[in-house]
């Protein structure tokens, strides 16, 4: 416990008592992992970190205890195992929705701008649903109806990736109450294909 | 003999004797020549009947005892049966009788006169011999021959007649057949023979008749041939799918012509005329349905659905209908009796019922009503209120509450002005008279508040009013809508002639400047009055560029107003009239961008209504699937407008985002209400 705390304080900002973005960058370079790596987001999920770019002591303890590590090198070695855990379907939905909420930085913010959504999609779903993510990002960037994406639409896209045969979209049923943005996306895909 | 057990002998003797006697008779009938054949048959039949009666009387005892016990045929019936078998079914007679009867019918059909009495006696005989004799020996053949006859005749008619003429002939034939039955056939034959005529003359040709070039259904409708249409309705009603055919052809014709009317850009230039056309069209079809189609409900429904279909093809219909009402209530109803006013309003309401976007109508109606009320241009307060009542009955309280609020404001303002003049009348003296209408924000169409600098004389009295009003109504805020007002100015021109000028508030502001100056540049006017540029240009244009109303002169002279123009008081102005009304150049019909703007406002106004409907439904149902929500929302709102399913979906998503609803975790079609 003490070692976990000590490790925390070695990265924490003295005045705020938290690990701030700068601290996280130091942590990442110590672990020799890029700070935009998806595994850092997974680590945040494991800690149940609330604020983007910050770890509190409580969150740090929760994460590191669960991973049973107390040094940087142990933490680094635990990352592949963590990734496996997250990729398990039961955890992945939770992680996927967490990754959206993690990006809500402002009070009462409920949606995320298209630019950030595209990056987040690429990071979180890119390895699993490459084609869907690429097309969806392309669509989001050229359309003008939506400037932001909300949680419902975000979750809708994940369900879309899992359920809809791609790229033929043969089992897409518009009557099934998909978020409108996906109806439009499918329409766009179909127009593009024909 | 019966008593002595010789009943059997007596009975068989009767049969033999009668049979041989009848054989003789049938021979003598057969021997009758040509036309006498029927007479002979008839006479012998009468004799036989008489003889039969006597035989039955003589053998009454046997008839009563022996026959019932041995289950034999009674004497009278036996006599008839023998007549049937020996005489009528005697091959030489049977076919001849048939041929003669049918020939007589044919002759009568072609216009000859035949002995109907004899025909009746003979058919009566056949009927007396039992229904099957009548049917097999006559009716069956009669119907077959008739079918052939009418098949041929209708073929001939349809080649040579137009539709109206053909129907007349068919109707005559039908009546003839009915008459024939009443004269000398069994009444049960009537249905059968009319069926034959209807099938051959109507059903086999109905498509050709309806679509007949230059005289078919469409031509009858166009030329309003009520009698022909009525005949067609009556005849077609008798055959299966006849009326469906008429209705379908009529419906598609109404839809097509309606569609043409409603998309004709020439027609749309004059909204009042356009709506009048719709009303005339409706009148025309109403008349056809009442006078020719017997007020058939299914036809009325078809008419209504056709109108609903094409009126909504043009998104500007609500605006035009409101403009039509506006026109009527401004000037069209002057000198018209109260009943006629009601009639016009009722007709308008009927068109209103067809509208899907009733909320758009409301929006325009409010705008037009506001203009009428504020400019005092409405012809009849009663007519105005009557229409509001009609709208209220049709759409409910919430639809008209704001419209009614406008009337209330007008009334209250009158009282307020009376109070104001009573308390301030003395210290106003010779100053300008002020009349203010205090309008409740929200009840009236929203106006962008554009202020201008009022002349000092006006400003003073406006301040007095403000103080008076706020003195009695604390906590309210008054803002002047100078873009809506009017003013009457007394002006004296060069040769001392006086005129009263009826102008808008903006025009008044401009003209008042010329009390102190003869010559002002555009820039000077703009600077002093601060009237918004587009309004100022319009108002100067109407003061300086309209012939007969040009109380100002413009330098240089041209149609349009430029920033560099200079304006002079036109002291050479003359007019035959003492009162001169100077209108602003204003468009009646909305321009395209204005229309877009109104559309957008309507769309915005619909959002909260759709959301409210969704929440109402979900609050009651707690859990519901997407398609059902869409259906219910549409149902709830259809009295005002037809919500677009995509828009409903958008609103649902917005409610999910705001956590009024959530998606069901398992079944993704379902939404749950979050209390």
Interface residues (C-beta under 8 A of the other chain):
Chain A: X110 X111 X150 X151 X152 X153 X159 X175 X176 X177 X179 X180 X183
Chain B: X625 X626 X627 X646 X649 X650 X652 X653 X656 X657 X663 X668 X669 X671
